[in-house]
Amino acid sequence: MAAYAEPVTDADLAFLAMDTGRVPVQFGAVLALDRHLDPARAARLLAERIPRTRRLRQRIATRGPLRRPVRENDESFTVARHLEVRHCPPPGDEAALTAVAMALLLRRLPCDRPLWRVRLVHAPATTAPHAGQLRPRARPAAAVRRRHGPPARPAGSWAARRT
């Protein structure tokens, strides 16, 4: 049985064509959380909800240099490949969080999986004004700020895959 695949949209194609320089073509957002978000709970919530949206389980695949890329189901999809935990350095204020978010935003999303990410970003417990912040980054991806957790893993590059 052949794998499910659908052509990318014109908008997807435009983003892929523009994403060739040193700065990735992606965007991010911040959502403030009013309570602690445990990484295990975040993973469970994502695992429950992601199956409802097929696009979040699809990756971009190329079929040759002259053929339009397609979205195909990522058979190796796991939430763990899209959830990352980072630390916000002291003093854990808005400027420190913005610096972490910009560093994350400037890292290309890995091209071997669907193009989104959720990041839990921990603030120092003594300086965090609230329990956390969610920083979505896209094509689409996200980052979350909270107080505890392991460091992040490095990401891959879409441009490297195309060459």
C-alpha positions as semicolon CSV with decimal commas, in nm:
position;residue;x (nm);y (nm);z (nm)
1;M;0,000;0,000;0,000
2;A;0,138;0,342;-0,098
3;A;0,190;0,606;0,171
4;Y;-0,056;0,895;0,186
5;A;0,080;1,208;0,018
6;E;-0,069;1,538;-0,093
7;P;0,094;1,822;-0,285
8;V;0,211;2,115;-0,074
9;T;0,005;2,431;-0,105
10;D;0,125;2,734;-0,297
11;A;0,189;2,908;0,036
12;D;0,399;2,611;0,156
13;L;0,593;2,619;-0,169
14;A;0,659;2,993;-0,131
15;F;0,791;2,946;0,225
16;L;1,014;2,659;0,114
17;A;1,149;2,867;-0,176
18;M;1,224;3,164;0,055
19;D;1,390;2,948;0,322
20;T;1,735;2,934;0,166
21;G;1,933;3,196;0,357
22;R;2,105;3,196;0,694
23;V;1,790;3,310;0,878
24;P;1,507;3,053;0,867
25;V;1,164;3,160;0,743
26;Q;0,951;3,071;1,045
27;F;0,761;3,255;1,316
28;G;0,697;3,226;1,687
29;A;0,461;3,341;1,962
30;V;0,450;3,353;2,343
31;L;0,163;3,236;2,561
32;A;0,183;3,307;2,936
33;L;0,075;3,019;3,157
34;D;-0,090;3,086;3,491
35;R;0,030;2,759;3,646
36;H;0,308;2,502;3,633
37;L;0,308;2,278;3,322
38;D;0,484;1,947;3,378
39;P;0,667;1,819;3,066
40;A;0,508;1,473;3,104
41;R;0,162;1,631;3,113
42;A;0,245;1,847;2,811
43;A;0,354;1,533;2,623
44;R;0,030;1,353;2,717
45;L;-0,183;1,648;2,605
46;L;0,001;1,670;2,274
47;A;-0,027;1,293;2,222
48;E;-0,404;1,314;2,280
49;R;-0,464;1,612;2,052
50;I;-0,214;1,583;1,765
51;P;-0,393;1,285;1,603
52;R;-0,695;1,511;1,542
53;T;-0,493;1,726;1,299
54;R;-0,336;1,526;1,014
55;R;-0,113;1,816;0,905
56;L;0,075;1,806;1,237
57;R;0,178;1,446;1,165
58;Q;0,297;1,516;0,809
59;R;0,644;1,605;0,688
60;I;0,755;1,767;0,363
61;A;0,911;1,520;0,120
62;T;1,081;1,585;-0,212
63;R;1,023;1,355;-0,508
64;G;1,307;1,477;-0,727
65;P;1,449;1,811;-0,841
66;L;1,172;1,889;-1,092
67;R;0,872;1,762;-0,897
68;R;0,665;1,957;-0,648
69;P;0,725;1,855;-0,283
70;V;0,445;1,671;-0,105
71;R;0,320;1,635;0,250
72;E;0,337;1,274;0,358
73;N;0,255;1,099;0,683
74;D;0,559;1,073;0,909
75;E;0,559;0,704;0,994
76;S;0,814;0,763;1,272
77;F;0,610;1,044;1,433
78;T;0,632;1,070;1,811
79;V;0,550;1,364;2,036
80;A;0,893;1,325;2,199
81;R;1,056;1,439;1,871
82;H;0,859;1,768;1,893
83;L;0,870;1,851;2,265
84;E;1,186;2,006;2,406
85;V;1,272;2,151;2,747
86;R;1,516;2,443;2,795
87;H;1,628;2,669;3,080
88;C;1,598;3,045;3,082
89;P;1,919;3,191;3,226
90;P;1,909;3,424;3,527
91;P;1,763;3,664;3,593
92;G;1,473;3,492;3,412
93;D;1,311;3,822;3,319
94;E;1,147;3,925;2,991
95;A;1,482;4,018;2,833
96;A;1,632;3,677;2,920
97;L;1,324;3,497;2,789
98;T;1,331;3,701;2,468
99;A;1,698;3,610;2,417
100;V;1,617;3,239;2,460
101;A;1,317;3,268;2,227
102;M;1,521;3,442;1,957
103;A;1,792;3,176;1,976
104;L;1,526;2,906;1,937
105;L;1,353;3,090;1,655
106;L;1,677;3,126;1,460
107;R;1,737;2,749;1,468
108;R;1,588;2,576;1,166
109;L;1,327;2,315;1,231
110;P;1,450;1,964;1,144
111;C;1,337;1,862;0,795
112;D;1,307;1,491;0,873
113;R;0,982;1,542;1,067
114;P;0,670;1,765;1,065
115;L;0,770;2,133;1,079
116;W;0,660;2,230;1,430
117;R;0,800;2,218;1,781
118;V;0,686;2,286;2,140
119;R;0,948;2,410;2,383
120;L;0,911;2,435;2,760
121;V;1,148;2,711;2,873
122;H;1,215;2,714;3,248
123;A;1,270;3,036;3,440
124;P;1,465;3,051;3,766
125;A;1,213;2,985;4,046
126;T;1,310;3,298;4,240
127;T;1,260;3,542;3,951
128;A;0,976;3,399;3,742
129;P;0,680;3,640;3,752
130;H;0,441;3,350;3,680
131;A;0,447;2,976;3,625
132;G;0,541;2,984;3,258
133;Q;0,511;3,110;2,906
134;L;0,436;2,923;2,586
135;R;0,644;3,039;2,289
136;P;0,502;2,883;1,974
137;R;0,735;2,894;1,677
138;A;0,639;2,787;1,334
139;R;0,623;2,646;1,053
140;P;0,452;2,593;1,323
141;A;0,649;2,534;1,640
142;A;0,634;2,642;1,999
143;A;0,833;2,710;2,311
144;V;0,709;2,706;2,668
145;R;0,873;2,871;2,966
146;R;0,851;2,701;3,304
147;R;1,070;2,640;3,607
148;H;1,234;2,295;3,574
149;G;1,363;2,051;3,308
150;P;1,653;1,914;3,103
151;P;1,838;2,112;2,835
152;A;1,729;2,114;2,470
153;R;1,848;1,893;2,186
154;P;1,994;2,042;1,864
155;A;1,775;2,074;1,553
156;G;1,839;1,989;1,186
157;S;1,801;2,197;0,871
158;W;1,554;2,197;0,582
159;A;1,811;2,363;0,355
160;A;2,059;2,082;0,422
161;R;1,801;1,826;0,312
162;R;1,731;2,001;-0,016
163;T;2,096;2,013;-0,121
